[in-house]
Amino acid sequence: MKQNSQPVRLYVNGAILGYKRGLRNQYNHTSLIKIKGVDSKEETDFYLGKRIAYITKASTPGKDGSKYRVNWGKVCRSHGSNGVVKCKFSRDLPPQSIGGRVRVMLYPSRV
């Protein structure tokens, strides 16, 4: 059995575009995420229900001793026709996260 030198990557990168909004109103409880390599509405179907991690670095360690904090979310539905999805997080994403990166986990599986 061949030993892998690299661990298996269980996520795809995504970019935070902003919040769900209309012309005059903004809804902070839903964030728009562009998933790397996904360019059509049909391709977003695979990612529906997948978990999303927004990772930040803090100055003080948390209860587990790690300086990294994770805000977990879930892909709810697609948005438009270019591979953007709407996501809800356990805590709304802060405004300074716009333009930042998230990890779209490849679990839970719906296959």
matplotlib code that plots the C-alpha trace (Angstrom):
import matplotlib.pyplot as plt

x = [0.0, 1.4, 1.6, 0.3, 2.7, 0.0, -3.3, -6.5, -8.1, -11.8, -12.8, -13.1, -12.2, -14.9, -15.1, -17.5, -19.3, -21.6, -25.0, -28.3, -29.9, -32.4, -32.1, -32.6, -32.6, -29.8, -30.3, -27.2, -28.4, -27.7, -24.3, -23.5, -20.5, -18.8, -17.4, -14.1, -14.5, -18.4, -19.7, -23.3, -26.5, -26.5, -23.0, -24.2, -26.6, -23.8, -22.9, -26.4, -26.4, -22.6, -20.9, -19.0, -16.2, -15.2, -11.9, -10.4, -7.3, -7.7, -5.2, -6.0, -6.4, -9.9, -11.0, -9.4, -6.0, -6.3, -5.9, -8.2, -12.0, -14.5, -17.9, -19.8, -22.5, -24.5, -25.2, -28.9, -29.6, -28.2, -28.2, -28.3, -26.8, -23.0, -22.3, -23.0, -24.8, -26.7, -25.4, -26.6, -24.0, -24.5, -23.4, -23.8, -20.6, -19.0, -18.7, -14.9, -15.2, -16.5, -13.9, -12.4, -12.1, -14.2, -13.8, -16.7, -16.4, -17.2, -19.5, -22.2, -22.6, -26.0, -25.0]
y = [0.0, 3.4, 6.0, 9.5, 12.2, 14.9, 14.7, 14.6, 18.0, 17.8, 21.3, 23.7, 27.4, 30.0, 33.8, 35.9, 38.4, 40.1, 39.7, 38.9, 42.2, 44.0, 47.5, 49.2, 46.4, 44.1, 40.8, 40.0, 36.5, 35.2, 35.5, 35.1, 32.8, 32.2, 28.6, 28.2, 26.1, 26.3, 28.4, 27.4, 26.9, 23.2, 22.7, 24.3, 21.4, 19.2, 21.7, 22.2, 21.2, 21.2, 22.8, 26.0, 27.2, 30.8, 30.7, 33.7, 34.1, 35.5, 37.0, 34.8, 31.0, 29.6, 26.8, 24.1, 26.0, 27.0, 30.6, 29.9, 30.5, 28.8, 30.1, 27.2, 27.6, 25.7, 26.1, 26.8, 27.4, 28.8, 32.5, 33.5, 31.5, 31.9, 29.4, 31.7, 30.1, 31.5, 30.4, 30.8, 30.8, 30.1, 33.6, 36.3, 37.0, 40.3, 43.1, 42.9, 39.3, 40.5, 39.7, 37.1, 33.3, 30.4, 26.6, 24.7, 21.3, 18.3, 16.8, 15.8, 13.7, 13.5, 10.7]
z = [0.0, -1.1, 1.6, 0.6, 1.4, 1.2, 3.3, 1.3, 0.9, 1.9, 0.9, -2.0, -1.7, -2.0, -1.9, 0.1, -2.2, 0.3, 1.8, 0.2, -0.7, -2.7, -4.1, -0.7, 1.9, 3.0, 4.8, 6.9, 7.9, 4.3, 2.6, -1.0, -1.7, -5.1, -5.2, -7.1, -10.3, -10.3, -13.1, -13.7, -11.7, -12.5, -11.0, -7.7, -7.1, -5.8, -3.1, -1.7, 2.0, 2.3, 5.3, 5.0, 7.4, 7.8, 9.7, 11.6, 13.7, 17.2, 19.6, 22.5, 22.5, 22.9, 25.2, 23.1, 23.0, 19.3, 18.1, 15.2, 15.4, 13.0, 12.1, 10.5, 7.9, 5.3, 1.6, 1.3, -2.4, -5.6, -6.6, -10.2, -13.0, -12.5, -9.6, -6.7, -3.7, -0.7, 2.7, 6.3, 9.1, 12.8, 13.4, 10.7, 8.9, 9.9, 7.2, 7.2, 5.9, 2.5, -0.2, 2.2, 1.8, 3.1, 2.9, 1.3, 2.8, 0.7, 3.4, 4.3, 1.1, -0.6, -3.0]

ax = plt.figure().add_subplot(projection="3d")
ax.plot(x, y, z, "-o")
ax.set_aspect("equal")
plt.show()
